Amino acid sequence: MSSTLASSRTDQGAPVRPSGPLLVAVGEDGGHVLRTAAALAPLFRDHVHVFSAIEPLPMAVAANEPVVVPASFEEGRRDARVEHLGARLADVAKDGHCWQLDVEVGDPVTSLVRRARELDAALILIGIGHHRPIDRLAGGEMTLRVIRRAGCPVLAVAGELEHRPHEVVVATDFSPQSLHAARAALPLLADGAVLHVVHVWQPSVTGDPTVFVVEEEYAHSIAPRLVRFVDDLHVPSTITAFTAIREGRCAAQLLHYAEEHHADLIVAGRHGLSTFARFFVGSVTTALLRGATCSVFVTTTHEYHDAPPGAIAP
């Protein structure tokens, strides 16, 4: 069973703009990520930092002796990447706006997370990077690794998102994390955007009458809880919010709903309770990143441990 509830609008003002810079992670190409950055740059007052890390070449071994890659060779790779990305930036950055470009040799994830901390970044923009099926099964996608370690929201871009998101699906389990994620995403949305606040739950198949009564009570509570969620979200008057209920496996239903409504963004909150837990992205978030044909925005209520980030203000 599924149902869609009435839409709602509020008279709240526009969301507060991000307080920190936009950190854009790109590889050798990343043209679609840069075009998305150009669409979002005005929200960050054009405080855009483009970052690219080049994986160091592995050390070779010949005749039982290690062969070290000369520093000049790695420097040449870096200079080539700077020149290549500089040309791409000239194509997407508006006249009169100078984005910073930083290229270094090192582990891409470690370097990016460190740079985000140093810059006090409000948002990391990165490509989803759908790799081979074996890579997905191994959970080694760079985007997932970044989300595991990032202390600020991450916008993973799939395909082309050359404008601010207009059709947006917000996944909520009514937790503080999902509300935090939805609030954090609001400043990114286009005027006139449509916000679909969706709750997915999976009834049990047990014949236990006690369980049936509990689930029936829960089912009746969902609609009013969705209304309260939207009220707490303080949706700006320029955005229309709908609420919807779906039954089944959470990620599969959210992906289906997003495709059904031609969404260009899915918003999800990540649960993390400790430093250890931060290295394990929830199964729903992982499935969304691996299966979405649109972009995915993920955030957590946990910030950097050693420095407060310039988080997107709710």
C-alpha positions as YAML, in Angstrom:
chain: A
units: angstrom
residues:
- id: 1
  name: MET
  ca: [0.00, 0.00, 0.00]
- id: 2
  name: SER
  ca: [1.17, 3.52, -0.68]
- id: 3
  name: SER
  ca: [-0.38, 6.93, -0.38]
- id: 4
  name: THR
  ca: [0.50, 10.50, -1.24]
- id: 5
  name: LEU
  ca: [-0.65, 13.23, 1.09]
- id: 6
  name: ALA
  ca: [-1.54, 16.83, 0.37]
- id: 7
  name: SER
  ca: [1.13, 19.32, -0.49]
- id: 8
  name: SER
  ca: [2.10, 22.12, 1.86]
- id: 9
  name: ARG
  ca: [3.79, 25.51, 1.69]
- id: 10
  name: THR
  ca: [5.12, 27.71, 4.45]
- id: 11
  name: ASP
  ca: [5.78, 31.42, 4.74]
- id: 12
  name: GLN
  ca: [9.33, 30.98, 5.92]
- id: 13
  name: GLY
  ca: [12.08, 33.06, 4.35]
- id: 14
  name: ALA
  ca: [14.90, 31.72, 2.22]
- id: 15
  name: PRO
  ca: [17.31, 29.29, 3.92]
- id: 16
  name: VAL
  ca: [20.55, 30.67, 5.30]
- id: 17
  name: ARG
  ca: [23.39, 30.50, 2.78]
- id: 18
  name: PRO
  ca: [26.32, 28.17, 3.38]
- id: 19
  name: SER
  ca: [28.93, 29.67, 5.68]
- id: 20
  name: GLY
  ca: [31.96, 27.88, 4.24]
- id: 21
  name: PRO
  ca: [33.42, 27.24, 0.80]
- id: 22
  name: LEU
  ca: [32.36, 24.65, -1.75]
- id: 23
  name: LEU
  ca: [35.01, 21.97, -2.15]
- id: 24
  name: VAL
  ca: [34.84, 20.33, -5.57]
- id: 25
  name: ALA
  ca: [36.61, 16.99, -5.97]
- id: 26
  name: VAL
  ca: [37.54, 16.05, -9.53]
- id: 27
  name: GLY
  ca: [39.76, 13.55, -11.22]
- id: 28
  name: GLU
  ca: [41.30, 13.78, -14.64]
- id: 29
  name: ASP
  ca: [37.91, 14.58, -16.19]
- id: 30
  name: GLY
  ca: [35.05, 15.58, -13.89]
- id: 31
  name: GLY
  ca: [33.48, 17.98, -16.38]
- id: 32
  name: HIS
  ca: [29.95, 17.24, -15.16]
- id: 33
  name: VAL
  ca: [31.02, 17.90, -11.56]
- id: 34
  name: LEU
  ca: [32.52, 21.27, -12.53]
- id: 35
  name: ARG
  ca: [29.34, 22.25, -14.36]
- id: 36
  name: THR
  ca: [27.33, 21.45, -11.24]
- id: 37
  name: ALA
  ca: [29.77, 23.55, -9.21]
- id: 38
  name: ALA
  ca: [29.14, 26.47, -11.57]
- id: 39
  name: ALA
  ca: [25.39, 26.22, -10.89]
- id: 40
  name: LEU
  ca: [25.91, 26.16, -7.12]
- id: 41
  name: ALA
  ca: [28.77, 28.68, -6.91]
- id: 42
  name: PRO
  ca: [26.55, 31.77, -6.36]
- id: 43
  name: LEU
  ca: [25.18, 30.15, -3.17]
- id: 44
  name: PHE
  ca: [28.73, 30.06, -1.84]
- id: 45
  name: ARG
  ca: [29.49, 33.61, -3.02]
- id: 46
  name: ASP
  ca: [31.82, 31.98, -5.53]
- id: 47
  name: HIS
  ca: [34.03, 30.64, -2.74]
- id: 48
  name: VAL
  ca: [34.85, 27.52, -4.73]
- id: 49
  name: HIS
  ca: [37.92, 25.36, -4.20]
- id: 50
  name: VAL
  ca: [38.60, 22.73, -6.87]
- id: 51
  name: PHE
  ca: [40.70, 19.89, -5.56]
- id: 52
  name: SER
  ca: [42.28, 16.96, -7.39]
- id: 53
  name: ALA
  ca: [44.55, 14.26, -5.96]
- id: 54
  name: ILE
  ca: [46.72, 12.03, -8.11]
- id: 55
  name: GLU
  ca: [47.25, 8.50, -6.86]
- id: 56
  name: PRO
  ca: [51.02, 7.96, -6.40]
- id: 57
  name: LEU
  ca: [52.56, 5.42, -8.74]
- id: 58
  name: PRO
  ca: [53.32, 2.14, -6.97]
- id: 59
  name: MET
  ca: [56.93, 1.41, -6.11]
- id: 60
  name: ALA
  ca: [58.43, -1.14, -8.48]
- id: 61
  name: VAL
  ca: [60.89, -3.83, -7.50]
- id: 62
  name: ALA
  ca: [63.68, -4.92, -9.83]
- id: 63
  name: ALA
  ca: [66.38, -7.43, -8.92]
- id: 64
  name: ASN
  ca: [65.15, -7.38, -5.34]
- id: 65
  name: GLU
  ca: [65.82, -3.65, -5.17]
- id: 66
  name: PRO
  ca: [63.04, -1.06, -4.88]
- id: 67
  name: VAL
  ca: [62.79, 1.39, -7.75]
- id: 68
  name: VAL
  ca: [61.56, 4.75, -6.45]
- id: 69
  name: VAL
  ca: [59.58, 6.95, -8.80]
- id: 70
  name: PRO
  ca: [61.55, 10.20, -9.26]
- id: 71
  name: ALA
  ca: [59.97, 13.24, -7.62]
- id: 72
  name: SER
  ca: [60.32, 15.11, -10.91]
- id: 73
  name: PHE
  ca: [58.09, 12.56, -12.63]
- id: 74
  name: GLU
  ca: [55.31, 12.97, -10.04]
- id: 75
  name: GLU
  ca: [55.70, 16.73, -10.30]
- id: 76
  name: GLY
  ca: [55.25, 16.44, -14.05]
- id: 77
  name: ARG
  ca: [52.03, 14.50, -13.58]
- id: 78
  name: ARG
  ca: [50.81, 17.18, -11.19]
- id: 79
  name: ASP
  ca: [51.67, 20.01, -13.59]
- id: 80
  name: ALA
  ca: [49.85, 18.23, -16.43]
- id: 81
  name: ARG
  ca: [46.73, 17.82, -14.26]
- id: 82
  name: VAL
  ca: [46.86, 21.51, -13.25]
- id: 83
  name: GLU
  ca: [47.04, 22.56, -16.89]
- id: 84
  name: HIS
  ca: [44.25, 20.20, -17.92]
- id: 85
  name: LEU
  ca: [41.86, 21.24, -15.14]
- id: 86
  name: GLY
  ca: [42.75, 24.90, -15.55]
- id: 87
  name: ALA
  ca: [41.48, 24.74, -19.12]
- id: 88
  name: ARG
  ca: [38.25, 23.11, -17.96]
- id: 89
  name: LEU
  ca: [37.76, 25.74, -15.27]
- id: 90
  name: ALA
  ca: [38.12, 28.47, -17.86]
- id: 91
  name: ASP
  ca: [35.16, 26.91, -19.68]
- id: 92
  name: VAL
  ca: [32.78, 26.71, -16.71]
- id: 93
  name: ALA
  ca: [33.73, 29.49, -14.26]
- id: 94
  name: LYS
  ca: [32.00, 32.81, -14.86]
- id: 95
  name: ASP
  ca: [34.04, 35.79, -16.04]
- id: 96
  name: GLY
  ca: [35.46, 37.76, -13.17]
- id: 97
  name: HIS
  ca: [35.31, 34.86, -10.71]
- id: 98
  name: CYS
  ca: [38.54, 33.11, -9.82]
- id: 99
  name: TRP
  ca: [38.11, 29.66, -8.39]
- id: 100
  name: GLN
  ca: [41.03, 28.17, -6.52]
- id: 101
  name: LEU
  ca: [42.62, 25.05, -7.99]
- id: 102
  name: ASP
  ca: [44.71, 22.70, -5.90]
- id: 103
  name: VAL
  ca: [46.32, 19.49, -7.21]
- id: 104
  name: GLU
  ca: [48.49, 17.21, -5.14]
- id: 105
  name: VAL
  ca: [49.94, 13.72, -5.26]
- id: 106
  name: GLY
  ca: [48.52, 11.45, -2.58]
- id: 107
  name: ASP
  ca: [45.67, 9.16, -1.62]
- id: 108
  name: PRO
  ca: [42.55, 10.85, -3.08]
- id: 109
  name: VAL
  ca: [40.23, 10.16, -0.13]
- id: 110
  name: THR
  ca: [42.67, 11.00, 2.65]
- id: 111
  name: SER
  ca: [43.82, 14.14, 0.84]
- id: 112
  name: LEU
  ca: [40.26, 15.30, 0.12]
- id: 113
  name: VAL
  ca: [38.99, 14.79, 3.66]
- id: 114
  name: ARG
  ca: [42.03, 16.58, 5.07]
- id: 115
  name: ARG
  ca: [41.53, 19.48, 2.65]
- id: 116
  name: ALA
  ca: [37.87, 19.76, 3.61]
- id: 117
  name: ARG
  ca: [38.89, 20.08, 7.24]
- id: 118
  name: GLU
  ca: [41.57, 22.66, 6.49]
- id: 119
  name: LEU
  ca: [39.20, 24.77, 4.39]
- id: 120
  name: ASP
  ca: [36.33, 24.46, 6.85]
- id: 121
  name: ALA
  ca: [34.27, 23.36, 3.84]
- id: 122
  name: ALA
  ca: [30.50, 23.64, 3.88]
- id: 123
  name: LEU
  ca: [29.98, 21.00, 1.20]
- id: 124
  name: ILE
  ca: [31.99, 18.44, -0.73]
- id: 125
  name: LEU
  ca: [30.89, 18.05, -4.34]
- id: 126
  name: ILE
  ca: [32.02, 14.81, -5.97]
- id: 127
  name: GLY
  ca: [31.01, 12.45, -8.76]
- id: 128
  name: ILE
  ca: [29.22, 9.27, -7.72]
- id: 129
  name: GLY
  ca: [31.58, 7.26, -9.88]
- id: 130
  name: HIS
  ca: [29.67, 4.11, -10.73]
- id: 131
  name: HIS
  ca: [32.48, 1.61, -11.24]
- id: 132
  name: ARG
  ca: [32.51, -2.04, -12.26]
- id: 133
  name: PRO
  ca: [30.12, -4.39, -10.40]
- id: 134
  name: ILE
  ca: [33.09, -5.97, -8.61]
- id: 135
  name: ASP
  ca: [34.06, -2.54, -7.28]
- id: 136
  name: ARG
  ca: [30.56, -1.96, -5.95]
- id: 137
  name: LEU
  ca: [30.52, -5.32, -4.21]
- id: 138
  name: ALA
  ca: [33.86, -4.53, -2.59]
- id: 139
  name: GLY
  ca: [32.48, -1.23, -1.35]
- id: 140
  name: GLY
  ca: [35.55, 0.54, -2.62]
- id: 141
  name: GLU
  ca: [33.96, 3.40, -4.51]
- id: 142
  name: MET
  ca: [35.72, 6.65, -3.72]
- id: 143
  name: THR
  ca: [32.44, 8.41, -2.99]
- id: 144
  name: LEU
  ca: [31.45, 5.94, -0.31]
- id: 145
  name: ARG
  ca: [34.91, 6.18, 1.24]
- id: 146
  name: VAL
  ca: [34.64, 9.96, 1.34]
- id: 147
  name: ILE
  ca: [31.20, 9.84, 2.96]
- id: 148
  name: ARG
  ca: [32.52, 7.43, 5.60]
- id: 149
  name: ARG
  ca: [35.13, 9.97, 6.66]
- id: 150
  name: ALA
  ca: [33.71, 13.37, 5.76]
- id: 151
  name: GLY
  ca: [32.63, 15.72, 8.52]
- id: 152
  name: CYS
  ca: [30.51, 17.92, 6.24]
- id: 153
  name: PRO
  ca: [27.69, 17.15, 3.79]
- id: 154
  name: VAL
  ca: [28.55, 15.42, 0.52]
- id: 155
  name: LEU
  ca: [26.74, 15.98, -2.77]
- id: 156
  name: ALA
  ca: [27.45, 13.05, -5.10]
- id: 157
  name: VAL
  ca: [26.66, 14.02, -8.68]
- id: 158
  name: ALA
  ca: [25.33, 11.46, -11.14]
- id: 159
  name: GLY
  ca: [24.96, 12.35, -14.80]
- id: 160
  name: GLU
  ca: [24.32, 16.00, -15.50]
- id: 161
  name: LEU
  ca: [23.13, 18.43, -12.82]
- id: 162
  name: GLU
  ca: [23.85, 21.77, -14.43]
- id: 163
  name: HIS
  ca: [21.21, 23.61, -12.42]
- id: 164
  name: ARG
  ca: [20.12, 23.78, -8.82]
- id: 165
  name: PRO
  ca: [17.95, 20.75, -7.92]
- id: 166
  name: HIS
  ca: [14.27, 21.18, -8.69]
- id: 167
  name: GLU
  ca: [12.64, 17.78, -8.09]
- id: 168
  name: VAL
  ca: [13.94, 16.49, -4.76]
- id: 169
  name: VAL
  ca: [13.19, 13.35, -2.75]
- id: 170
  name: VAL
  ca: [13.91, 13.51, 0.99]
- id: 171
  name: ALA
  ca: [14.11, 10.16, 2.77]
- id: 172
  name: THR
  ca: [12.96, 10.33, 6.38]
- id: 173
  name: ASP
  ca: [12.77, 7.81, 9.18]
- id: 174
  name: PHE
  ca: [11.74, 10.68, 11.50]
- id: 175
  name: SER
  ca: [15.18, 10.69, 13.10]
- id: 176
  name: PRO
  ca: [17.12, 13.89, 13.91]
- id: 177
  name: GLN
  ca: [19.62, 12.84, 11.23]
- id: 178
  name: SER
  ca: [17.02, 12.86, 8.46]
- id: 179
  name: LEU
  ca: [15.70, 16.25, 9.58]
- id: 180
  name: HIS
  ca: [19.24, 17.61, 9.70]
- id: 181
  name: ALA
  ca: [19.91, 16.34, 6.18]
- id: 182
  name: ALA
  ca: [16.74, 17.88, 4.79]
- id: 183
  name: ARG
  ca: [17.48, 21.24, 6.40]
- id: 184
  name: ALA
  ca: [21.05, 21.17, 5.12]
- id: 185
  name: ALA
  ca: [19.87, 20.52, 1.56]
- id: 186
  name: LEU
  ca: [17.30, 23.34, 1.44]
- id: 187
  name: PRO
  ca: [19.76, 26.13, 0.54]
- id: 188
  name: LEU
  ca: [20.80, 24.19, -2.56]
- id: 189
  name: LEU
  ca: [17.32, 23.94, -4.08]
- id: 190
  name: ALA
  ca: [16.05, 26.07, -6.93]
- id: 191
  name: ASP
  ca: [13.21, 28.54, -6.46]
- id: 192
  name: GLY
  ca: [10.00, 26.73, -7.32]
- id: 193
  name: ALA
  ca: [11.48, 23.37, -6.36]
- id: 194
  name: VAL
  ca: [9.25, 20.45, -5.40]
- id: 195
  name: LEU
  ca: [10.18, 18.59, -2.24]
- id: 196
  name: HIS
  ca: [8.92, 15.01, -1.82]
- id: 197
  name: VAL
  ca: [9.26, 13.94, 1.82]
- id: 198
  name: VAL
  ca: [9.03, 10.15, 1.71]
- id: 199
  name: HIS
  ca: [8.80, 7.59, 4.50]
- id: 200
  name: VAL
  ca: [9.30, 3.92, 3.65]
- id: 201
  name: TRP
  ca: [8.44, 1.11, 6.02]
- id: 202
  name: GLN
  ca: [8.18, -2.65, 5.66]
- id: 203
  name: PRO
  ca: [5.31, -4.45, 7.45]
- id: 204
  name: SER
  ca: [6.16, -7.87, 8.83]
- id: 205
  name: VAL
  ca: [4.66, -11.07, 7.48]
- id: 206
  name: THR
  ca: [3.99, -12.56, 10.87]
- id: 207
  name: GLY
  ca: [0.52, -13.70, 11.84]
- id: 208
  name: ASP
  ca: [1.04, -12.64, 15.45]
- id: 209
  name: PRO
  ca: [-2.00, -10.49, 16.37]
- id: 210
  name: THR
  ca: [0.06, -8.44, 18.82]
- id: 211
  name: VAL
  ca: [2.51, -7.46, 16.09]
- id: 212
  name: PHE
  ca: [-0.40, -6.70, 13.77]
- id: 213
  name: VAL
  ca: [-1.90, -4.27, 16.30]
- id: 214
  name: VAL
  ca: [1.45, -2.50, 16.79]
- id: 215
  name: GLU
  ca: [2.00, -2.19, 13.04]
- id: 216
  name: GLU
  ca: [-1.52, -0.91, 12.50]
- id: 217
  name: GLU
  ca: [-0.97, 1.79, 15.11]
- id: 218
  name: TYR
  ca: [2.34, 2.69, 13.48]
- id: 219
  name: ALA
  ca: [0.75, 2.88, 10.03]
- id: 220
  name: HIS
  ca: [-1.86, 5.33, 11.32]
- id: 221
  name: SER
  ca: [0.84, 7.48, 12.94]
- id: 222
  name: ILE
  ca: [2.90, 7.98, 9.78]
- id: 223
  name: ALA
  ca: [0.77, 10.65, 8.08]
- id: 224
  name: PRO
  ca: [0.67, 13.06, 11.06]
- id: 225
  name: ARG
  ca: [4.36, 12.48, 11.73]
- id: 226
  name: LEU
  ca: [5.14, 13.45, 8.14]
- id: 227
  name: VAL
  ca: [3.15, 16.65, 8.58]
- id: 228
  name: ARG
  ca: [5.09, 17.47, 11.74]
- id: 229
  name: PHE
  ca: [8.36, 16.69, 9.93]
- id: 230
  name: VAL
  ca: [7.55, 19.21, 7.18]
- id: 231
  name: ASP
  ca: [6.50, 21.79, 9.79]
- id: 232
  name: ASP
  ca: [9.80, 21.32, 11.62]
- id: 233
  name: LEU
  ca: [11.65, 21.62, 8.33]
- id: 234
  name: HIS
  ca: [10.43, 25.21, 7.79]
- id: 235
  name: VAL
  ca: [10.19, 24.90, 4.03]
- id: 236
  name: PRO
  ca: [10.54, 28.31, 2.29]
- id: 237
  name: SER
  ca: [7.48, 29.68, 0.56]
- id: 238
  name: THR
  ca: [9.24, 29.33, -2.80]
- id: 239
  name: ILE
  ca: [9.29, 25.53, -2.40]
- id: 240
  name: THR
  ca: [6.30, 23.17, -2.51]
- id: 241
  name: ALA
  ca: [6.44, 20.14, -0.23]
- id: 242
  name: PHE
  ca: [4.60, 16.85, -0.68]
- id: 243
  name: THR
  ca: [4.59, 13.89, 1.67]
- id: 244
  name: ALA
  ca: [4.38, 10.27, 0.61]
- id: 245
  name: ILE
  ca: [4.31, 6.83, 2.21]
- id: 246
  name: ARG
  ca: [5.70, 3.69, 0.61]
- id: 247
  name: GLU
  ca: [5.85, 0.09, 1.79]
- id: 248
  name: GLY
  ca: [8.69, -2.28, 1.04]
- id: 249
  name: ARG
  ca: [12.47, -2.30, 1.08]
- id: 250
  name: CYS
  ca: [13.63, 1.21, 1.85]
- id: 251
  name: ALA
  ca: [16.32, 1.85, -0.77]
- id: 252
  name: ALA
  ca: [14.43, 0.09, -3.56]
- id: 253
  name: GLN
  ca: [11.26, 2.08, -2.87]
- id: 254
  name: LEU
  ca: [13.13, 5.38, -2.66]
- id: 255
  name: LEU
  ca: [14.93, 4.72, -5.94]
- id: 256
  name: HIS
  ca: [11.68, 3.75, -7.63]
- id: 257
  name: TYR
  ca: [9.93, 6.85, -6.28]
- id: 258
  name: ALA
  ca: [12.79, 9.08, -7.47]
- id: 259
  name: GLU
  ca: [12.67, 7.62, -10.97]
- id: 260
  name: GLU
  ca: [8.88, 7.81, -11.05]
- id: 261
  name: HIS
  ca: [8.98, 11.54, -10.29]
- id: 262
  name: HIS
  ca: [12.08, 12.26, -12.42]
- id: 263
  name: ALA
  ca: [13.95, 13.50, -9.35]
- id: 264
  name: ASP
  ca: [17.31, 15.15, -9.81]
- id: 265
  name: LEU
  ca: [18.30, 14.73, -6.15]
- id: 266
  name: ILE
  ca: [17.79, 12.29, -3.27]
- id: 267
  name: VAL
  ca: [18.53, 13.53, 0.26]
- id: 268
  name: ALA
  ca: [19.46, 11.12, 3.04]
- id: 269
  name: GLY
  ca: [20.87, 11.46, 6.54]
- id: 270
  name: ARG
  ca: [23.64, 9.14, 7.67]
- id: 271
  name: HIS
  ca: [23.63, 7.68, 11.15]
- id: 272
  name: GLY
  ca: [26.97, 7.62, 12.90]
- id: 273
  name: LEU
  ca: [27.43, 7.29, 16.64]
- id: 274
  name: SER
  ca: [31.17, 7.11, 17.06]
- id: 275
  name: THR
  ca: [34.51, 7.37, 15.30]
- id: 276
  name: PHE
  ca: [34.33, 3.62, 14.68]
- id: 277
  name: ALA
  ca: [30.76, 3.78, 13.32]
- id: 278
  name: ARG
  ca: [31.66, 6.59, 10.92]
- id: 279
  name: PHE
  ca: [33.60, 4.08, 8.79]
- id: 280
  name: PHE
  ca: [30.45, 2.08, 8.06]
- id: 281
  name: VAL
  ca: [27.91, 3.75, 5.80]
- id: 282
  name: GLY
  ca: [24.39, 2.46, 6.35]
- id: 283
  name: SER
  ca: [23.00, -0.10, 3.92]
- id: 284
  name: VAL
  ca: [20.30, 2.29, 2.69]
- id: 285
  name: THR
  ca: [22.77, 5.09, 1.91]
- id: 286
  name: THR
  ca: [25.10, 2.64, 0.19]
- id: 287
  name: ALA
  ca: [22.26, 1.21, -1.92]
- id: 288
  name: LEU
  ca: [21.13, 4.71, -2.89]
- id: 289
  name: LEU
  ca: [24.60, 5.69, -4.04]
- id: 290
  name: ARG
  ca: [25.05, 2.49, -5.99]
- id: 291
  name: GLY
  ca: [21.60, 2.47, -7.56]
- id: 292
  name: ALA
  ca: [20.61, 6.11, -8.07]
- id: 293
  name: THR
  ca: [20.41, 7.56, -11.56]
- id: 294
  name: CYS
  ca: [20.17, 11.03, -10.03]
- id: 295
  name: SER
  ca: [22.44, 12.89, -7.61]
- id: 296
  name: VAL
  ca: [22.51, 12.02, -3.90]
- id: 297
  name: PHE
  ca: [23.03, 14.40, -0.96]
- id: 298
  name: VAL
  ca: [24.24, 12.77, 2.28]
- id: 299
  name: THR
  ca: [25.00, 14.42, 5.59]
- id: 300
  name: THR
  ca: [25.53, 13.48, 9.19]
- id: 301
  name: THR
  ca: [24.95, 15.27, 12.48]
- id: 302
  name: HIS
  ca: [28.54, 14.55, 13.44]
- id: 303
  name: GLU
  ca: [31.11, 17.16, 12.55]
- id: 304
  name: TYR
  ca: [34.90, 17.16, 12.55]
- id: 305
  name: HIS
  ca: [36.31, 16.14, 15.90]
- id: 306
  name: ASP
  ca: [39.19, 18.62, 15.91]
- id: 307
  name: ALA
  ca: [37.65, 21.65, 14.20]
- id: 308
  name: PRO
  ca: [34.08, 22.85, 13.65]
- id: 309
  name: PRO
  ca: [33.30, 22.93, 9.91]
- id: 310
  name: GLY
  ca: [31.59, 25.72, 8.03]
- id: 311
  name: ALA
  ca: [28.48, 23.62, 7.81]
- id: 312
  name: ILE
  ca: [25.49, 24.54, 5.74]
- id: 313
  name: ALA
  ca: [23.25, 26.37, 8.15]
- id: 314
  name: PRO
  ca: [19.75, 24.91, 8.67]
...
